[in-house]
């Protein structure tokens, strides 16, 4: 390869461009070429138009994004990139880092500078990079961003502002632009909501998560320092004999965690506390959320169940044979099976209804009343209530004419009307109410009110935390993480859903009594 071809190869590749032309100040205060680490390379190879990143601290994501913006501005004319920070101090720090990195590029490679102040680099080729703070004034609306938009530490922006700003910014993103949202966790924030939605394929974002073992290359010097500190304090290096049961379990969970990393982790926790460590240096995204906020369900038990679910997979399409045509189009998208029906077993199909207008979800959870295992789940927010009734009818009959419990709120009445009177699904739950004369009357459906809601949630919490029920759908655990009780009222946090939690809770309450199966 001659020099011209070699130069063009470097010029067109941001990784090679960064290594050869951009210098950074490393943790030791040394000015060194910027060589991408493994997570940075992975991000570039998998980057989509809309991206959301959850991460451990100090992994070099901000430096990587800045290198992309610099490469884009220098090599491609008329591109616009914007770096948004969560507060003024962070904005100033990012501007200082951006200037240092940009200034390190040889002058012979850079277009003439038209402006290099007021938090903006403007080049003679028409390209620009700017830094701004995500305040309350709308950003980005009316702009045309053709490069990269970076939203840093979005979890530390209040939810209302974050949602408003992101809406405005996305309107200014051109066809060629890419949006990168990244943050360490800060409770159940708007960032967490976007990330969990992306993981559940409920929005346009592509999710990435990087734990502290992913960033191990960035901490080698610090690992060595803590390794020596432990020896100086204890008279020997950290060894297998020093490991606690928790640390042994961590190594089983992630085989990249070696003795040096465990030693570093233990001394970090001794300094900053376990909760802060879990938030700043999580091993999983859920762990970063477990330390903040008060939820109804035990967060550690939720985390333990999430680890268990790594071994639980829905049945593959090829194994679910002779599936009714009404269900076929939903399989693997809205409908998931974990166990096939077992002859002689009693099942409950518990249903939470919505209006089907892409807000709340229709949910049908099938529970084996004999084993207390979740065996199937349907979740969809786009179909009409009458179509949801068709799904319940087929799914319930498939599972031995399952005992059907439909919550009355929202479109529940519509669903019950079709199920019972048109589709002749008679194995349905009834609740007791009273007429004007005080006489008890049995009516179809499950009536959720203040009294019954607290009752079913209490039962669900007891069954879940004592291991009576086995949950196989991760979305239920996600909703449990954001289900709270404030001022005596049970609800999902703002912007989150609780449809699967309610369906599960009603099923748990119904399971307290023997289930009778009707022949239909």
Secondary structure, 3 states (H helix, E strand, C coil): CCHHHHHHHHHHCHHHHHHHHCEEECCCCCEEECCCCHHHHHHHHHCCCEEEEEECCCCCHHHHHHHHHHHHHHHCCCCEEEEEECCHHHHHHHHHHHHHHHHHCCHHHCCCEEEEECCEEEECCCCEEEEEECCCCCCCCCCCECCEEEEECHHHCCHHHHHHHHHHHHHCECCCCEEEEEECCCCCCHHHHHHHHHHCCCCCCEEEEECHHHHHHHCHHHHHHHHHHHHHHHCCCCCHHHCCHHHHHHHHHCCCCCHHHHHHHHHHHHHHCHHHHHHHCCCCHHHHHHCCCCCCCCHHHHHHHHHHHCCCCCCCHHHCCCCCHHHHCCECCCEEECCCCCCCCCEEEEEECCCCCCCCCEEEEEEECCCCEEEEEEEECCCCHHHHHHHHHHHHHHCCCCEEEEECCCCHHHHHHHHHHHCCCCCECEEEEECCCCCEEEEECECCCHHHHHHHHHHHHHHHHCCCCECCCHHHHHHHHCEEEECCEEEECCCCCCHHHHHHHHHHHHCCCCCCCCCC
